[in-house]
Amino acid sequence: MDERVSEIMGTLSNRDALLLFNLAEEGIETINTVNNYGLSKKRYYQRLNELLSLGLVFKDGSRYKHTMLGSMIFENQIKGLRQLLLNRGNIDILHELRNRLQDNDSKTAIENISQEVLKNLESSLGVSGLKPIRLLRSWDELAQLLNSRIEFMRTEMIVASRYVDFRTAKAAAAAASRNCNIRIIHSNREAFSERMQIFGNLLVNPQAIFTYRDLVKSPNVSMRKSYVPYSFLVIDSLYVGIEVVNPSDPSLFFLGFYFESTVLAQNMKRYFDVLWTKGETDDMTIMFERPVEEILREIKESSHVNNKILDADHSI
């Protein structure tokens, strides 16, 4: 599997192959492609054959188009990177803002965001007139802000997250107990699978297992697993939190934006619905098909953690 991934990413790292892969979204016709983009026939057929052999495109009549696999990679990887990385100049600006951002100068930092950055954000998120209320330097800061927002949630929340975090899970479980409707999409984060993140949380705080159980079992909570290129959430169709991934390492958090915008909220909800329809049963739901004691025993045996910690009172 890893070899196949390496082959696909290696091929798409070639500029000619990436050009053809982009064009295949609408369909490629040989003579037009060669004439319009200055590719020699040799380069064209060499890269096209690579895309064909990897199962990323197929021939449909006189045109070459994305296969299902190609379409999924294009939507989730190529478009996602375009949306999040903006361009190199804007990333440099964001780097500078992040480095200068202090707890008390979020407003100043926001005011210093260039119009070019905001314009690109607006284009990628499908909304105009964006005015972020806060910038967050770390996932911890974003989680703390979201917790305070969730505490006052009135009706509903959607979450698409690359992180499994006990703190936000606890706040969400409390909101669900107040009859708020919650939908959650969990996602792997590079090598950090959802299951691995759950186990990591439980190793640090075994009692978190009851929070996760309450979240899964709540009739007001629905969960799925799907690919999420960056984390975001929408609360009460107004409050929006969005993660910008690290341009050097997409597995890492880089910067967070917090908005109050009904238009942005609606756009993000539509994007969430697309991810939701592609989703499957998430690892947390599968995990809690078993008794809590059995799950704790598995964690204890597989990780060799201190018996004194995991043998504490786990009465239900």
C-alpha positions in Angstrom: 0.0 0.0 0.0 2.8 2.5 1.0 4.6 1.6 -2.3 1.4 2.5 -4.3 1.1 5.8 -2.4 4.7 6.6 -3.1 4.2 5.9 -6.8 1.2 8.1 -7.0 2.8 11.0 -5.1 6.0 10.6 -7.1 4.2 10.8 -10.4 2.1 13.8 -9.4 5.3 15.6 -8.2 6.2 16.0 -11.9 5.0 19.3 -13.3 3.8 17.8 -16.6 2.0 14.9 -14.9 0.3 17.3 -12.5 -0.8 19.5 -15.4 -2.4 16.6 -17.2 -4.0 15.4 -13.9 -5.5 18.8 -13.4 -6.8 19.0 -16.9 -8.4 15.6 -16.6 -11.0 17.1 -14.3 -12.7 18.4 -17.4 -11.3 15.9 -19.9 -8.1 15.9 -22.0 -8.1 15.8 -25.8 -4.6 15.0 -27.1 -4.1 17.5 -29.9 -5.6 20.4 -27.9 -3.4 19.6 -24.9 -0.2 19.4 -26.9 -1.0 22.6 -28.8 -2.3 24.8 -25.9 0.3 23.9 -23.2 3.5 23.4 -25.3 4.0 19.8 -24.4 5.9 17.6 -26.8 4.1 14.5 -27.9 6.8 12.4 -26.1 6.3 14.2 -22.8 2.6 14.1 -23.2 2.3 10.4 -23.8 5.0 9.5 -21.2 3.1 11.3 -18.4 -0.3 10.2 -19.6 0.7 6.6 -19.6 1.9 6.9 -16.0 -1.4 8.3 -14.9 -3.2 5.5 -16.8 -1.1 2.8 -15.3 -1.7 4.1 -11.8 -5.4 4.1 -12.4 -5.8 7.9 -12.0 -7.3 8.5 -15.5 -9.1 6.5 -18.1 -10.0 6.9 -21.7 -13.7 7.9 -22.3 -14.2 8.1 -26.1 -11.7 10.6 -27.4 -11.0 12.2 -23.9 -9.1 11.2 -20.8 -10.9 11.7 -17.5 -10.4 11.1 -13.8 -11.2 7.6 -12.5 -13.0 7.4 -9.2 -9.6 7.1 -7.5 -8.3 10.0 -9.5 -11.3 12.1 -8.7 -11.0 11.4 -4.9 -7.3 12.3 -4.9 -7.9 15.4 -6.9 -10.7 16.6 -4.6 -9.1 15.7 -1.3 -5.4 16.3 -2.1 -4.9 18.8 -4.9 -7.8 21.1 -4.3 -7.2 20.9 -0.5 -3.7 22.0 -0.9 -4.7 24.8 -3.2 -7.2 26.1 -0.7 -5.0 25.9 2.3 -1.5 26.9 1.1 -2.7 29.9 -0.8 0.6 31.1 -2.3 4.1 31.4 -1.0 3.9 35.1 -0.4 0.8 34.7 1.7 2.3 31.9 3.7 5.3 34.1 4.5 2.9 36.8 5.7 1.1 34.3 7.9 4.4 32.9 9.3 5.3 36.4 10.3 1.9 37.1 11.9 2.0 33.8 13.8 5.5 34.5 15.2 4.4 38.0 16.3 1.0 37.0 17.7 0.7 37.3 21.4 -2.2 36.6 23.8 -3.3 40.3 23.9 -2.6 41.4 20.4 -4.9 39.3 18.3 -6.8 42.3 17.1 -3.6 44.0 15.9 -2.5 41.0 14.1 -5.8 40.6 12.4 -5.7 44.2 11.3 -2.3 43.6 9.7 -3.4 40.7 7.6 -2.9 41.8 4.0 -5.8 42.2 1.7 -4.2 39.6 -0.6 -4.4 37.0 2.2 -8.0 37.7 2.9 -8.8 37.7 -0.8 -7.4 34.2 -1.2 -9.1 33.0 1.9 -12.4 34.4 0.7 -11.9 32.7 -2.7 -11.0 29.3 -1.3 -13.8 29.4 1.3 -16.4 30.8 -1.1 -17.4 33.9 0.7 -16.6 37.6 0.6 -16.0 40.2 3.3 -14.3 37.9 5.7 -13.2 39.5 9.0 -11.6 37.0 11.4 -12.3 37.8 15.0 -9.3 35.9 16.4 -6.1 34.2 15.3 -4.9 31.2 17.2 -1.2 30.1 17.4 -1.8 26.5 18.5 -4.4 23.7 18.6 -4.5 24.2 22.4 -5.6 27.8 22.0 -8.2 26.9 19.4 -9.5 24.0 21.6 -9.8 26.4 24.6 -11.7 28.9 22.5 -14.0 26.3 21.1 -14.8 24.9 24.5 -16.0 28.2 25.7 -18.1 28.6 22.6 -19.6 25.1 23.0 -20.6 25.8 26.6 -23.0 28.4 25.3 -24.1 26.5 22.2 -27.9 26.8 21.7 -28.9 24.3 19.0 -26.3 22.5 16.8 -22.7 21.9 16.0 -20.8 20.2 13.1 -17.2 19.2 13.6 -14.7 17.9 11.0 -11.5 17.2 12.9 -8.1 15.7 12.3 -7.7 15.6 16.1 -9.3 13.5 18.8 -9.2 15.7 21.9 -10.6 14.8 25.3 -11.3 18.5 26.1 -13.6 19.2 23.1 -15.2 15.8 23.5 -16.1 16.6 27.1 -17.7 19.9 26.1 -19.5 18.3 23.2 -20.9 15.5 25.4 -22.2 18.2 27.9 -23.8 20.1 25.0 -25.5 16.9 23.7 -26.9 16.3 27.2 -28.7 19.7 26.8 -30.3 18.4 23.6 -28.0 20.1 21.2 -27.6 18.2 17.9 -24.0 17.3 17.1 -22.4 15.7 14.0 -18.7 14.8 14.1 -16.4 13.6 11.3 -13.1 12.1 12.6 -10.1 11.9 10.3 -6.7 10.3 10.3 -3.9 12.9 10.4 -1.0 11.5 8.3 0.4 8.6 10.5 -1.8 9.5 13.4 -4.8 7.3 12.9 -8.1 8.1 14.8 -7.6 4.9 16.8 -4.1 5.8 17.8 -5.2 9.3 18.9 -8.0 7.8 21.0 -5.5 5.4 22.7 -3.1 8.3 23.3 -5.8 10.3 25.1 -6.7 7.3 27.2 -3.1 6.6 28.2 -2.8 10.1 29.6 -6.3 10.1 31.1 -8.0 6.7 31.4 -11.1 8.3 32.8 -11.6 10.0 29.4 -13.0 6.7 28.2 -16.3 7.5 29.9 -16.6 10.8 28.2 -16.0 9.2 24.8 -18.5 6.5 25.7 -21.1 9.1 26.6 -20.5 10.9 23.4 -20.9 7.8 21.2 -24.0 6.6 23.0 -25.8 10.0 23.0 -28.9 10.0 20.8 -28.0 13.6 19.9 -24.6 12.8 18.5 -23.7 11.2 15.1 -20.2 10.3 14.1 -18.5 9.2 10.9 -14.9 8.8 9.6 -13.8 10.5 6.4 -10.8 12.3 4.9 -10.5 15.8 6.3 -7.8 18.0 4.8 -8.1 20.6 7.6 -10.2 20.8 10.7 -13.2 23.1 11.0 -16.4 23.4 13.0 -19.6 25.5 12.8 -21.7 26.3 15.9 -25.3 27.6 15.7 -24.8 28.4 12.0 -22.8 31.4 13.0 -19.5 30.7 14.8 -16.8 29.1 12.6 -13.3 27.8 13.5 -10.9 26.8 10.8 -7.4 25.3 10.9 -4.7 26.2 8.5 -2.2 23.3 8.3 1.5 23.7 8.4 2.8 24.3 4.8 6.0 22.4 5.6 4.3 19.4 7.3 0.6 19.1 6.7 0.3 16.7 9.7 0.9 19.7 12.0 -1.3 22.6 13.1 -0.1 26.0 11.9 -2.7 28.7 12.5 -6.3 28.9 13.5 -9.0 31.4 12.4 -12.2 32.2 14.3 -15.1 33.9 12.5 -18.6 35.0 13.1 -20.3 34.8 9.7 -23.6 33.2 8.7 -22.5 33.1 5.0 -19.2 31.3 5.8 -21.1 29.0 8.2 -23.5 27.9 5.5 -20.6 27.3 3.0 -18.7 25.2 5.5 -21.9 23.2 6.3 -22.3 22.4 2.6 -18.7 21.2 2.5 -19.2 19.2 5.7 -22.2 17.5 4.1 -20.0 16.4 1.1 -17.5 14.9 3.5 -20.3 13.3 5.5 -21.8 11.5 2.5 -18.4 10.0 1.8 -17.9 8.8 5.4 -18.0 5.4 7.1 -18.4 4.2 10.6 -15.7 5.8 12.7 -13.2 4.0 15.0 -14.7 5.4 18.2 -18.1 4.0 17.4 -16.6 0.6 16.6 -14.6 0.7 19.8 -17.6 1.2 22.0 -19.4 -1.8 20.7 -17.4 -3.6 23.3 -17.6 -3.2 27.1 -15.5 -0.4 28.7 -13.5 -2.9 30.8 -12.5 -4.8 27.7 -11.2 -1.7 26.0 -9.2 -0.6 29.1 -7.7 -4.1 29.3 -6.6 -3.9 25.6 -5.0 -0.6 26.2 -3.3 -1.9 29.3 -2.0 -5.0 27.6 -0.9 -3.4 24.4 0.9 -0.4 25.9 2.3 -1.9 29.1 1.3 1.2 31.0 1.5 1.4 34.8 -1.0 -1.0 36.3 -1.7 1.3 39.2 -3.1 4.0 36.8 -5.3 1.7 34.8 -6.4 -0.4 37.7 -8.0 2.6 39.3 -11.7 2.7 40.0 -13.4 2.3 36.6 -16.9 1.8 38.1 -19.6 2.7 35.6 
